[in-house]
Amino acid sequence: MAEIKYIPVSKLWRHPDNPRKDLGDVTELAESIKVNGVLQNLTVVPLIGEITKKWDGESYRVIIGHRRLAAAKLAGLEELPCVVVEMSEREQLSTMLTENMQRSDLTVYEQAQGFQMMLDMGDTVEDIAEKSGFSATTVRRRVKLLELDKDKFKKSEERGVSLFEYMELDKLKSPERKNEMLDYIGTENFKYKLKQAINDEAAEARKALWVEQLSTFATQITDKTGYKRVNSFYTNDEVKVDRPEDADTIEYFFFVETWGYIVLMVKDEPTALTPEEEAKEREEQLKQERKDAAEKALSEATARAYELRADFVATVSTAAIKKRLADIVALWAYAEYWDDTGWLTEEEIAQATGAETLAEDDEDGEDDAAFTLQAVTDAIGKTPEKALLRMIYARLGDGKSEGYFRSYWNSYTMKHEENEKLDRIYALLVKLGYEMSDDEKALQDGTHELFGEVTDE
């Protein structure tokens, strides 16, 4: 049976491996202790000296009760009731971790550190899951977080980041990009920047494929001097390289531009152009390639913004919709009055309601009556507000149509232009809780750096 004894506060020491590093504010607990005393015993083990490897007969290390010890010191208590137990180092760590887990006392990073300590001491992921109450998958995910930059992670925790948001980082493969995202996680820019990072990572993978395929018949160069352009490829496009028919007789080269293009080249033949004319020709070509890349990047930024809006509309809570139902219906009525809405396709209706659309005509020319009033009623179920928002949102014309996304720039001049429809959509989404990223705001007001690249001089 464990021994219970009163031990002087001066002889009680915090455990150096306690997973919870920050004990938080213990002022309120100290006031309670002054009035009621300590109502729960601390759990302690004899403190073995690091040098002597012996117990001095009076010092103890706290296993459970670190906050109570800190509060008792603040309250001025001289001794505390303790349960003295014998535990191995592994048992001590396991007990501290489990106790803190049950009380939700640890930050995500502290949990990850605790799990890693247990792994280092011989526990398996399954052992930890059984002791902590977390799933094996959660344990693995938390431990994986230790690969991230420690200082950036701790700063992100101060912003109240949820585990779900940290899990979103798993969509990235690169540790460097994950660490970059820690600067944005927990802010209004995170979702936009995460989509951008995912796209950039995919673009790098495609670029590697471009290089791999071009390398089958061409040599990569690092200086374009003395070469002329034959073709160019935007690395974000689908990888498709057609080997030139004369590749066995003509030597081909390729150059990887920094702004998203790969240029296929051959050695330049002497021309009648003067050096100045050649330089001007190369400059015009370079300028066009950079402009094309900027236009592509602007299209991609617009697409990301659309995806964020669509994701939000698909997941916004029923409570938020009910709170702003008048604003939603008012905007729809306003847009309908001014004939400022779009027709809905069968696909859009199906997405908004969740009901199946009509099937193809049967042999008798009769429609399959799958899309009935009852079918729609059943599909909408208990959340008709969500279906209403999705229907109205689609009618407002923010949907995807043949690669077109509602934007703040002219598709012909590539210059910024105002978009009152999109302004109204954003205003409504913000009322529902949407947070515009800095990039979206810059696209809206025309200050985005990409506009500078596509404007003709």
VOBASE-340069 format. One record per residue (C-alpha): residue in three letters; y, z, x. Coordinates in steps of 0.001 Angstrom, whole numbers, plus 500000, padded with zeros to 6 digits. Each point is the difference from the previous one (the first is absolute). Layout:
N
res; y; z; x
Ala; Y; Z; X
...
% end
This chain:
457
res; y; z; x
Met; 500000; 500000; 500000
Ala; 503465; 499073; 501330
Glu; 502158; 502879; 501253
Ile; 503353; 500672; 498284
Lys; 502617; 501857; 502035
Tyr; 503766; 500389; 500279
Ile; 501263; 498309; 503156
Pro; 503502; 500300; 501499
Val; 502071; 496848; 499432
Ser; 500776; 499952; 503722
Lys; 496297; 499513; 500719
Leu; 499560; 497014; 497662
Trp; 500476; 496510; 501449
Arg; 500233; 496562; 498459
His; 497113; 497676; 500685
Pro; 501128; 497155; 502320
Asp; 497741; 497507; 498222
Asn; 501172; 500833; 496484
Pro; 500304; 496569; 498340
Arg; 503151; 501105; 498216
Lys; 502733; 500010; 502627
Asp; 502963; 500561; 497681
Leu; 499627; 503148; 497904
Gly; 503037; 499156; 497896
Asp; 502476; 502482; 498551
Val; 498360; 503434; 499614
Thr; 503118; 501826; 498740
Glu; 498807; 500236; 496396
Leu; 496548; 501165; 501111
Ala; 501615; 502645; 502239
Glu; 502001; 501350; 497032
Ser; 496806; 500212; 497937
Ile; 498229; 501860; 502807
Lys; 502850; 502525; 500189
Val; 499487; 500803; 496315
Asn; 496253; 499619; 499536
Gly; 498565; 500156; 503507
Val; 497366; 497560; 501287
Leu; 497594; 499350; 497128
Gln; 497466; 497933; 501958
Asn; 498341; 500855; 503297
Leu; 500462; 497796; 503045
Thr; 496917; 498590; 501682
Val; 499992; 500509; 503769
Val; 497735; 499761; 503040
Pro; 500162; 501988; 503242
Leu; 502340; 498252; 502461
Ile; 498117; 499018; 503139
Gly; 502246; 499758; 503065
Glu; 500265; 496557; 501553
Ile; 499788; 501424; 503532
Thr; 497823; 503096; 499581
Lys; 497753; 498386; 497370
Lys; 499810; 503473; 498470
Trp; 501435; 501828; 496998
Asp; 502531; 502710; 500819
Gly; 498787; 502093; 497072
Glu; 503191; 499770; 497895
Ser; 501304; 496400; 499741
Tyr; 498949; 497565; 497258
Arg; 500526; 496343; 499178
Val; 500800; 499061; 496390
Ile; 497694; 497534; 498282
Ile; 501265; 500300; 496412
Gly; 503412; 501488; 499162
His; 502540; 498461; 502372
Arg; 502714; 499915; 497312
Arg; 499258; 503595; 499009
Leu; 500334; 501058; 503629
Ala; 503351; 498217; 500391
Ala; 501286; 501455; 496706
Ala; 498778; 503508; 500906
Lys; 501929; 499840; 503282
Leu; 503101; 498911; 498077
Ala; 499468; 502848; 497506
Gly; 499717; 502548; 502827
Leu; 496386; 501066; 499439
Glu; 498304; 501677; 502955
Glu; 496344; 499379; 499102
Leu; 497932; 497764; 497741
Pro; 496573; 500195; 498342
Cys; 497601; 497641; 501745
Val; 496412; 498875; 499680
Val; 498556; 499835; 503505
Val; 497306; 497320; 500392
Glu; 498052; 498320; 502768
Met; 500379; 496214; 500133
Ser; 499436; 497251; 502521
Glu; 502975; 497761; 500854
Arg; 498547; 497293; 497816
Glu; 499589; 502407; 497063
Gln; 503559; 501261; 500472
Leu; 501483; 496497; 499837
Ser; 497811; 499006; 497069
Thr; 501002; 503136; 498074
Met; 503733; 499512; 500652
Leu; 499888; 496339; 499023
Thr; 497999; 500613; 496823
Glu; 502241; 502895; 498920
Asn; 503168; 497970; 500491
Met; 498533; 496947; 498265
Gln; 499186; 502029; 496923
Arg; 503605; 501197; 499823
Ser; 501554; 496598; 500810
Asp; 501757; 501658; 502929
Leu; 499686; 497175; 502467
Thr; 501994; 496832; 500484
Val; 498051; 496752; 500174
Tyr; 500380; 499894; 503789
Glu; 498908; 503625; 500389
Gln; 496933; 499236; 497902
Ala; 499242; 497039; 502239
Gln; 500329; 502185; 503105
Gly; 497740; 502635; 498456
Phe; 497367; 497432; 499102
Gln; 500106; 498604; 503540
Met; 499577; 503501; 501448
Met; 496892; 500492; 497859
Leu; 498637; 496624; 501111
Asp; 500646; 500960; 503622
Met; 498046; 503208; 499474
Gly; 496967; 498174; 498657
Asp; 500447; 499741; 496243
Thr; 499226; 496664; 498366
Val; 502286; 498334; 497465
Glu; 497515; 500989; 497303
Asp; 500061; 503662; 501195
Ile; 503793; 500041; 499794
Ala; 499979; 498400; 496554
Glu; 497621; 502659; 498699
Lys; 502031; 502878; 501452
Ser; 503471; 498711; 499086
Gly; 499280; 498479; 496591
Phe; 501421; 496641; 501036
Ser; 497966; 496803; 499879
Ala; 498582; 498571; 503217
Thr; 502260; 496962; 499526
Thr; 503100; 502232; 499819
Val; 498929; 501857; 503135
Arg; 499601; 496719; 501897
Arg; 503369; 498718; 498777
Arg; 501795; 503162; 501036
Val; 498455; 500012; 503461
Lys; 501007; 496346; 500364
Leu; 503629; 501076; 499497
Leu; 499871; 501723; 503385
Glu; 500153; 496520; 501550
Leu; 503615; 499788; 498816
Asp; 503072; 501139; 501917
Lys; 500106; 503793; 499622
Asp; 503799; 500402; 499971
Lys; 500557; 497144; 497542
Phe; 497250; 501350; 497759
Lys; 501548; 503467; 499876
Lys; 503404; 498528; 499152
Ser; 498409; 498003; 497198
Glu; 498371; 503145; 498595
Glu; 503477; 501529; 499663
Arg; 500768; 497219; 497513
Gly; 497200; 501231; 497728
Val; 497686; 497043; 500577
Ser; 496818; 500039; 497935
Leu; 496511; 499374; 501362
Phe; 499851; 496848; 497857
Glu; 502961; 498555; 501916
Tyr; 498350; 500820; 503321
Met; 496854; 498289; 498730
Glu; 502102; 496873; 499425
Leu; 500298; 499728; 503791
Asp; 496311; 499096; 500074
Lys; 501075; 496554; 498784
Leu; 501217; 499423; 503552
Lys; 497718; 499533; 502999
Ser; 502511; 500427; 502811
Pro; 500677; 503626; 501112
Glu; 503430; 498869; 501189
Arg; 500910; 498675; 496554
Lys; 498676; 503147; 498325
Asn; 502287; 502069; 502199
Glu; 502928; 497718; 499151
Met; 499310; 500628; 496302
Leu; 500262; 503770; 500554
Asp; 503768; 499442; 500379
Tyr; 500103; 498642; 496434
Ile; 497254; 501892; 498181
Gly; 501486; 502284; 497368
Thr; 503148; 497858; 499648
Glu; 501000; 497244; 497583
Asn; 499332; 497451; 502751
Phe; 496331; 500874; 500552
Lys; 498336; 497689; 497464
Tyr; 502109; 497014; 501048
Lys; 499524; 500636; 503718
Leu; 496263; 500579; 499505
Lys; 499624; 496649; 498213
Gln; 502008; 498374; 502779
Ala; 497820; 501611; 502684
Ile; 496825; 498911; 498205
Asn; 501351; 496449; 499789
Asp; 501065; 500047; 503646
Glu; 496577; 501223; 501074
Ala; 498348; 497226; 498005
Ala; 502452; 497521; 501525
Glu; 499048; 501111; 503506
Ala; 496341; 499497; 499155
Arg; 500802; 496489; 498726
Lys; 502066; 499291; 503099
Ala; 496995; 500930; 502142
Leu; 497916; 497512; 498002
Trp; 502645; 497314; 500472
Val; 499946; 500612; 503754
Glu; 496201; 500016; 500041
Gln; 499741; 496666; 498173
Leu; 502809; 498309; 501938
Ser; 498420; 501164; 503249
Thr; 496974; 497807; 499285
Phe; 502011; 496922; 500970
Ala; 503399; 501231; 501267
Thr; 501308; 502256; 502773
Gln; 502369; 502870; 499236
Ile; 503282; 499908; 501946
Thr; 502788; 502558; 500421
Asp; 502871; 497588; 500747
Lys; 500812; 496931; 497896
Thr; 502029; 498277; 502691
Gly; 498604; 496524; 500636
Tyr; 498075; 499822; 496715
Lys; 500777; 498462; 496622
Arg; 498984; 501051; 496509
Val; 497174; 498238; 498160
Asn; 499467; 502420; 497130
Ser; 500709; 503599; 499031
Phe; 498103; 502587; 497985
Tyr; 501276; 503062; 498173
Thr; 497599; 502782; 500947
Asn; 500132; 501642; 496564
Asp; 498568; 496875; 498404
Glu; 496287; 499432; 499523
Val; 498372; 499197; 503325
Lys; 499158; 496312; 500048
Val; 500140; 498045; 503241
Asp; 498964; 496358; 500077
Arg; 498972; 498937; 503472
Pro; 501987; 496865; 500930
Glu; 497875; 496882; 500327
Asp; 501427; 499338; 503478
Ala; 499398; 503575; 501248
Asp; 497400; 498693; 502471
Thr; 502477; 497655; 501660
Ile; 503346; 501798; 499578
Glu; 500670; 503486; 501360
Tyr; 501347; 502338; 497313
Phe; 501824; 503305; 500402
Phe; 501272; 502653; 497584
Phe; 502762; 502575; 500123
Val; 500128; 503196; 497880
Glu; 503509; 500661; 498719
Thr; 501142; 503565; 499365
Trp; 501112; 499281; 496419
Gly; 496710; 498915; 498477
Tyr; 499414; 496415; 501110
Ile; 497584; 498378; 502411
Val; 501128; 496669; 501408
Leu; 497456; 497362; 501037
Met; 501375; 497982; 502922
Val; 499294; 497296; 502560
Lys; 501629; 499347; 503337
Asp; 503381; 498383; 499545
Glu; 500416; 496433; 501132
Pro; 503234; 498866; 501638
Thr; 502482; 498839; 497352
Ala; 503281; 498168; 499899
Leu; 501697; 503151; 498765
Thr; 502432; 501775; 502266
Pro; 499211; 503601; 500997
Glu; 502722; 501150; 497599
Glu; 498491; 497991; 497139
Glu; 496536; 501339; 500765
Ala; 501331; 503564; 500038
Lys; 501770; 499430; 496684
Glu; 496837; 498505; 498466
Arg; 497934; 502983; 501142
Glu; 502629; 502410; 498678
Glu; 500013; 498309; 496574
Gln; 496225; 500110; 499893
Leu; 499979; 503664; 501011
Lys; 502641; 500806; 497412
Gln; 498023; 498293; 497223
Glu; 496830; 501837; 500922
Arg; 501795; 503339; 499965
Lys; 501585; 499182; 496665
Asp; 496636; 498990; 498535
Ala; 498474; 503259; 501230
Ala; 502863; 502010; 498503
Glu; 499588; 498219; 496665
Lys; 496292; 500820; 500040
Ala; 500781; 503633; 500845
Leu; 502556; 500163; 497185
Ser; 497413; 498674; 497554
Glu; 497518; 502608; 501200
Ala; 502574; 502800; 499661
Thr; 500712; 498868; 496445
Ala; 496284; 499924; 499228
Arg; 499571; 503551; 501350
Ala; 502816; 501220; 497771
Tyr; 498386; 498346; 496980
Glu; 496631; 501571; 500808
Leu; 501586; 503449; 500235
Arg; 501663; 499569; 496606
Ala; 496781; 498724; 498428
Asp; 497985; 502883; 501525
Phe; 502492; 502507; 498626
Val; 499925; 498557; 496476
Ala; 496193; 500077; 500098
Thr; 499857; 503666; 501011
Val; 503104; 501688; 498558
Ser; 499137; 503066; 497928
Thr; 499988; 500055; 496212
Ala; 502347; 503010; 500099
Ala; 502608; 498026; 501962
Ile; 499709; 497067; 497582
Lys; 500414; 502232; 496926
Lys; 503065; 501610; 501551
Arg; 501653; 496595; 500483
Leu; 498537; 498145; 497013
Ala; 503454; 499384; 498508
Asp; 501199; 498385; 503259
Ile; 496882; 497815; 500167
Val; 500288; 498712; 496420
Ala; 503785; 499628; 500270
Leu; 499702; 497776; 503068
Trp; 497327; 497925; 498291
Ala; 502149; 499585; 496866
Tyr; 503016; 499075; 502122
Ala; 498047; 497399; 501957
Glu; 498466; 498525; 496826
Tyr; 503416; 499747; 498315
Trp; 501396; 498022; 502926
Asp; 496855; 497854; 500220
Asp; 499460; 501457; 503445
Thr; 496235; 500556; 499931
Gly; 496982; 497928; 500946
Trp; 496902; 498868; 498140
Leu; 496851; 502013; 500633
Thr; 496811; 498324; 501111
Glu; 496585; 501034; 498710
Glu; 499348; 501615; 503370
Glu; 503197; 502076; 499800
Ile; 499167; 501116; 496454
Ala; 496507; 501002; 501099
Gln; 501364; 501963; 502969
Ala; 502568; 501799; 497860
Thr; 497643; 500974; 497175
Gly; 496633; 500149; 501686
Ala; 498504; 497907; 497187
Glu; 498019; 496845; 500615
Thr; 501794; 496742; 499250
Leu; 498563; 497118; 498001
Ala; 497042; 498196; 501468
Glu; 499771; 496233; 500251
Asp; 499583; 498088; 496745
Asp; 496403; 499835; 498856
Glu; 498240; 496788; 498929
Asp; 501507; 500220; 496529
Gly; 503521; 500311; 501378
Glu; 500274; 503598; 498815
Asp; 501474; 502693; 502251
Asp; 497894; 502982; 500939
Ala; 501783; 502823; 498195
Ala; 499717; 502458; 502897
Phe; 503761; 500625; 499975
Thr; 500257; 501736; 496648
Leu; 502444; 502640; 498859
Gln; 497246; 502594; 500093
Ala; 498994; 498931; 503520
Val; 503580; 500472; 501185
Thr; 500268; 503365; 498220
Asp; 496773; 501174; 501627
Ala; 501092; 498785; 503430
Ile; 503375; 501702; 499856
Gly; 498304; 503238; 498993
Lys; 501953; 503155; 500678
Thr; 502699; 498426; 502184
Pro; 501829; 497422; 497861
Glu; 503208; 500820; 501888
Lys; 498535; 498584; 503207
Ala; 498977; 496793; 498259
Leu; 503466; 499715; 498462
Leu; 501678; 500376; 503396
Arg; 497710; 497397; 501574
Met; 500615; 497544; 497167
Ile; 503768; 500431; 500163
Tyr; 499980; 499864; 503803
Ala; 498115; 496719; 499876
Arg; 502415; 498649; 497356
Leu; 502942; 500868; 502246
Gly; 498677; 497401; 502397
Asp; 499103; 501914; 503145
Gly; 496516; 498501; 500139
Lys; 498449; 497763; 502622
Ser; 500060; 496303; 499176
Glu; 498550; 497431; 502424
Gly; 501026; 502076; 502988
Tyr; 503526; 500588; 498656
Phe; 501400; 503520; 499944
Arg; 503303; 501032; 498468
Ser; 502352; 500351; 502957
Tyr; 503523; 500434; 501327
Trp; 500246; 496686; 501840
Asn; 500265; 496332; 499158
Ser; 496765; 498142; 500727
Tyr; 501932; 496850; 500954
Thr; 502889; 501340; 502093
Met; 498092; 503128; 501121
Lys; 503230; 501965; 499597
His; 500434; 503303; 498198
Glu; 500923; 499874; 496336
Glu; 500327; 502585; 497305
Asn; 497246; 500378; 497396
Glu; 501089; 501874; 496901
Lys; 496517; 499888; 498450
Leu; 498432; 501631; 503034
Asp; 502840; 502533; 500150
Arg; 499172; 501051; 496431
Ile; 496289; 500229; 500827
Tyr; 500692; 502193; 503006
Ala; 502377; 502202; 497993
Leu; 497283; 500615; 497408
Leu; 497296; 500690; 502600
Val; 502262; 502463; 501815
Lys; 500478; 501900; 496719
Leu; 496209; 500175; 499762
Gly; 499787; 501520; 503497
Tyr; 499792; 496950; 502258
Glu; 501533; 500424; 503475
Met; 501480; 496873; 501522
Ser; 499357; 499588; 503718
Asp; 502855; 499254; 502398
Asp; 498676; 496436; 500362
Glu; 500103; 499453; 496237
Lys; 503572; 501300; 499864
Ala; 500952; 497705; 502879
Leu; 498447; 497012; 498220
Gln; 501915; 500958; 496865
Asp; 503452; 500346; 501608
Gly; 499581; 497169; 502530
Thr; 500123; 502141; 503134
His; 496382; 499342; 501033
Glu; 499788; 498717; 503590
Leu; 497866; 497043; 498891
Phe; 502940; 498454; 498149
Gly; 501781; 499607; 503349
Glu; 497135; 497891; 501325
Val; 499927; 497491; 497146
Thr; 503735; 499430; 499529
Asp; 501167; 496622; 501290
Glu; 502718; 500139; 502587
% end
